[in-house]
């Protein structure tokens, strides 16, 4: 059992008892897992626990194969391993130093008709991060990638353990890298927002809206109607197709389906966030937010990787 997103964890003794100590105040997720049982998750505030917790795990019932119109195929790491690492861990320079130590515990179901890939693991995934000096034990609960929307959704609970080294220089490098990763991160932003110190911490927030690209829609319509193959433009001057336009149409089709419009006015933290209690804040806004971190520049390798 462990507290998610911390380095605090422990195993039970022969009687099923455990003790977790020196936990910071605030709400945390207590996660208890065992192969063959359902994962137990309880949100608690350790400083308010006054009596031992009695936790009972439920046996995981192995379901029969789902009946899905169009069906799915069961596939393995050899089929989707590289794709999983790219989407789940990423392709940044720091991600390149991550290695999944037990990849074969991860299995896949490919729902080809729906265009959805699901990954699952009964055992905890072990990830070695040599750049940051962590061994991450990740209890994966849900992972789905939609090939149509290109959106990945995953849910899980990580436990961090420090890697051991006798090199003080390596320890210092790990600490420097951890700070680089943290500052400007999603966690840094959420904490700054909770404290209403986004400006002091170097963040800028602007409202962003997305509108459909009319030229992209026009070109897609031409392709769908077959006009680009037959030259039939229904006498519409806007649809005139020139012989040297192939490159132009290919360029348009590579564009995003929407245009981003960013409002110049900066938003304040309290205009999008609200107080729930002493350890919880909520967010409320319309459309989208553009969040910029101003205190550091993007790493050159990051810029190359995302063609910025």
N, C-alpha and C positions, 0 to 999 in steps of 0.2 A: 504494500500500500504506500501511497505517496500523496503529496500535495502537488497538484498540476502546476506546471510552469515554475517549479522551484527545484532545488537540489535536496529537498527534504523527503526522505523515503526510508522504509524499513521493511523487513520481512517479519512474519509472525513466528512465534516460538512453537513448540510442539503442541501447546494448548490453544493455539490460534490467537494468542494475545500479542499486542504490539504497543509500542510507545513511540511517539513523535514529539520531539522537544525543540525549544528555541525557534518557534515560528513567529514571524512578524504579525502584528495586529492587522486586522482587515479581513474581508471575505476571501476565502480560498476554496477550491474544489478538492475535497478528499476523495481519492480514487483508490478503490480496492479491486484487484483483478487476480484471476487464477484461471489457468487453462481448463476449459470445460464448464466454466461458470459465466453468467452474465456479469458484465462490468458494473460495479456499484459506485455511484457518484453522489456525493452529498456536499452541498455548499454550506460551509460553517464559518464562524468567527472564533478562532482558537481561544482568544482571551475570554470568551463567554462560556466556554465548556467547563462545567463544574462537576460533572460526573462521567464515569467511563461510558463510552459508546458501545452499544450492542449491535453488531452488524451481522446480518445473515445473507449469504450469497445464494442466488437462485441458479439451479442447474440449467445450463444452456441447452435448449431443445434443438437438435439439428433438424431444420425444416426440410421437407421434401423439395425437390427441384421446383422452382416457380413455373407456373404455367403462363407463358407469355405469348401473345399473338405474334408470330414471326420468330419466336424463340430467341435463344442466345447461344453462344459457344463458350465453353470453359477454356480459358487460355492461361498460359504460364508466364514466368519471368522472361523466358527466352523470346516470347512474342512481344511483350510490352514493357520490359524492364527499363530500357533506355528512355522510352516515352514517359514512364512513371517518374523516373528521376528528374527529367527535364521539367515536368509540370509540378511535382510535389516538392522537390528540393530547390530547383531552379538551375540557372546556367551562369550565375555571376561568378567572379573569381573566388569568393569565399565558398560558394556552393560547390565549386570544382574540387575543393579539398574535403568534401563530405563523401563518405562511403557507407553504404548499407551493408552491415556485416552478415546479416542472415536473410538475403533477398528471397530465398525459396519459400519463406513463410507467407509471402504475398501471392495471392491468386487473383485472377481476373475473370470477369464475365463481360462479354462483348455483345451488347444488344444492338445488332447491326441495323435493324429496321428503325429503331428509335434514334440511332446515332449516339448511343450512350455507352461508355465504358465504366465499369465498376471494379474497384479494387478492395480487397478485404484480407484480413490477417487474424487468425485465431490467437497467435502468439504475439508478444511484444516485439516491435521492430527496433533493432539496435542500429543507431547511426553514429558513426565516428566522424567528428568534425575537427580535423587537425589544425585548421586556421584559428579556431577559437579555444581549442583545448578542452572540448566537451565530448563525453559519450552520452548520447541522448537515447533514452528508452521511451519509445513512442507507442502508446496504446491506440491503434487506429480503430475508430468506430464506424466511420463513413468516408468514402472517397468516390466521387462520381465526376466524370468529365463528359460534357456535352459537346459533340463535334459540330453541332449546328451553331450554337451560341459561342463556342470556344470558352466556356466558363467551367472552372473546376470548383467543386464544393467538397470540403473535407472537414471532418471533426475528429478530434483525438485529444489525448492527454499526454504531455511530455514530462519526463523526469530527467533533470540534468545531473550528470556526475562529472566532476573534474578529472581530466586525464592527469596521470602522474608523470613527473619528470624531475631529474636531478639538475637540470640546467636552469639557472636563474635567468639567463638571457631569453630562453624560450618562454618562461613564465611571464616575463615582462612583455614579450611580443604578443602573447595571448591576451594579456590585459589591454594592450593598446588596440588590438583588433576588436576586442569586445566593445570597447568604447566607440570605435568607429562604426560598428554595426548598430549600436544602440542609438546614438545621437542622430536624429532625423528619421528614426524608425516609427512604425505604427504605435508601438508601445510608448515611446517617448512622446509622441503627439497626444495620445490618450491621457497620459499622466499630466502633461502640460495643460490640456483642456480641463481636466478635473480640477486642477489648482487655479484655473483661470489665469494662466501665465503663458499663453501661446506666443505673445510678442516678445517677452523677455527670453523665452527659450528658442526664439529664432524662426517661428512659423508664421506664414502668411496664408490666410484663407480667403478665397474668392468664390462667388457663386458661378456655377458653370451650367449651361444648358446645351442640349444636343438637338440639332434639327436635321431632318433627312436631307441628303445631298441631291438636289433635283437633277443634276447632270448625270450622276451615277444611276439614278432611277430611270432616266431616259434611255441610257445605253443598255441597261438590263432589259428594258422593254423591247428594244430593237433586237437584241439577241433572242429573247423569248419568242418574238414574232417571226424570226427567220429573216428579217429584213437585211441583216448584215451579210447573209449568204446569197439572197436573191436579188438584192438591190431595190426591192419594192418598198418605197417610202410613203405610199398612199398620198403622193402629191403634197406632202407636208414639207415646206422649205426647211423647217428645223431639223428634219431627218435626212437631209441630203448627205450622201456618203461618198467621199472622195477616195480615189484609188490609194492614196498614200496615208489613209486614216487608220490603218491597222494598229500602228504603234500608239496613236492617241487613245483608241478605245481600250487597248490593253492597259495603258496607264490609268485610265479612269476606273477600270474594273479592279485595279489593285488598291484603290482608295478605300477608306473607311466608309461605311454606309451612312454615317452621320458627320455633320460638321460641329465642332466645338466652339461655342461662343462664351468667352470669359468676361465677366463684369469687372471693371477696374477697381471698384470700391472694395476696400478690405473689410472683412467681417470680424466682429469681436467674438471671443469665446462664449460670452454669455448670451449672444444672439442665436446660437445654435445648440447650446447645451443647457441643461437644467439640473438642479440639485435634487437627488432622490433621498439620500441619507448620508451619513458621515463617510461611507466607503463606496457609494454608488452615485454615478451621474448618468443622465440620459442625453440623447441627441435628437434634435428635431429640425429638419430642413427640407426644402423642396428641391426638385431637380438633382443636381450634383454639386460637389465641392471640389475646387482645385486647391490642393494643399502643397505649399512650397516651403522647403527648409532652406534658410538663407545663410547659415553659418559655415557650410562647407560646400565644395563643388563635387559634382559627380566624379567618381573614379573613372579614369580613361578607359579601363577595360569594360566598365559598365556601359559607357557611351558607345563603345565599339559593338558590344554585344546586342544592344537595342537599337543600333543605327540612329542615334540621336544627333 
